[in-house]
Amino acid sequence: MTDSTLIAYNDNATPADGAALTANANDPTDGGRTIVNQDYEELNNFTNTEASIASGQDGKWDFSLKDNGALSNTDYCLRMVKSDGSVLNEYTTIPQITTAAGGSVSVDIVDSGGTPVGSPAVTMNSVIVTIGHQSATGVFGLANEKIRVTNNSGNAQWTLTLAADAGPAAFWDGTPADYDFNDPTANAGDGADDDVLGGRMSLNPSVGTLG
């Protein structure tokens, strides 16, 4: 296992690689056997330099791992070996992890608490009326509202496409003017859809935040 395998080492800002392991009440146990804490590992190789492990005791390391494109809902077994690849003596228990089940990508407009907004509104900025077309910028009616994309697909890569869902005659019902959603016609002219409006709505993803 390396920093580029399907199940890979992950480099965190803190703690530092090789830092002494901090025990936690949720750490695994092995019956009544004594657990000897070792260190935190973000890359091979590692040793038991924190404390010696006597016969009948268990050594415990904290490995920083991540899913680096592994298949969803798949079991991976991890086995410790010597630096030359040879196996350790008396190795009878091998840990196993299972990647998350594959899901889908969903999108919604939510408030600050993550609750979907039933009827979101957008406030457009004022523009001076001209003969030609022009652009206006809008924000959600409430500053804490946001578009949330939830990715449960197991694939870090996703694409979000937004479009009106009320058919080819759908338009943005504004006050005092109405606008089309997605006419690609030059100069904001009306396209070949069923309405008689021109315009295009777009979102600027560069100001978004991935979390």
PyMOL commands that set and color helices and strands:
alter all, ss='L'
color gray80, all
select helices_A, chain A and resi 186-188+205-207
alter helices_A, ss='H'
color red, helices_A
select strands_A, chain A and resi 7-9+35-41+58-63+65-67+75-77+96-98+105-110+122-124+138-140+146-151+171-172+179-180
alter strands_A, ss='S'
color yellow, strands_A
deselect
rebuild
show_as cartoon
